[in-house]
């Protein structure tokens, strides 16, 4: 592979990693929101994992 193709592949992989990180962060925020709703609805009760 020439350098141009390697750089293009690297750019593509960097975009994929950024998308995965964004998805992970969205899931984490959603989980925190879900926990907040649960805790408001059922104070003092732990949510089963």
N, C-alpha and C positions, 0 to 999 in steps of 0.2 A: 504494500500500500504506500502511496506517496503521502507526503506531509499534508497536502490539502485534504485528502480523504480522511486522514487521521484526525485532523482538526475539526472537520465536519462531524465526524463520529463522536468526538469528545463534546462538541457543542450539543449534539443530540442527547447524549447521556446526561449532561449537566441539566438540560431542560427536564428530562425524565425524573431525575433526582429531585429537582425543585418541585415538580408536580406531586411526587410522593410525599415530600415533606409537608406541602400544603394540605394534602388529603389527611395526613396524620394529625396535623394541627386542627383541622376542621373536626375530625372525630374526637379529639381530646376536648375541644370546646363543647361539642354536643354532649359528650359524657358529663362534663361539668354542669352543663345546663340541666341535663336529666337528673343529676344528683340533687341540684338545687330545688327542682320541682318536687322530687320525691321527699326531700327533707321538709319542704313547706307543707306537703300534703300529709306526711306521717312523721311529725316531730318525735325525735327520740328513738326511732326505729331504724336499724341498719338495713340497707338494701342488700339482698342476697347476691353474691358474685357468681 
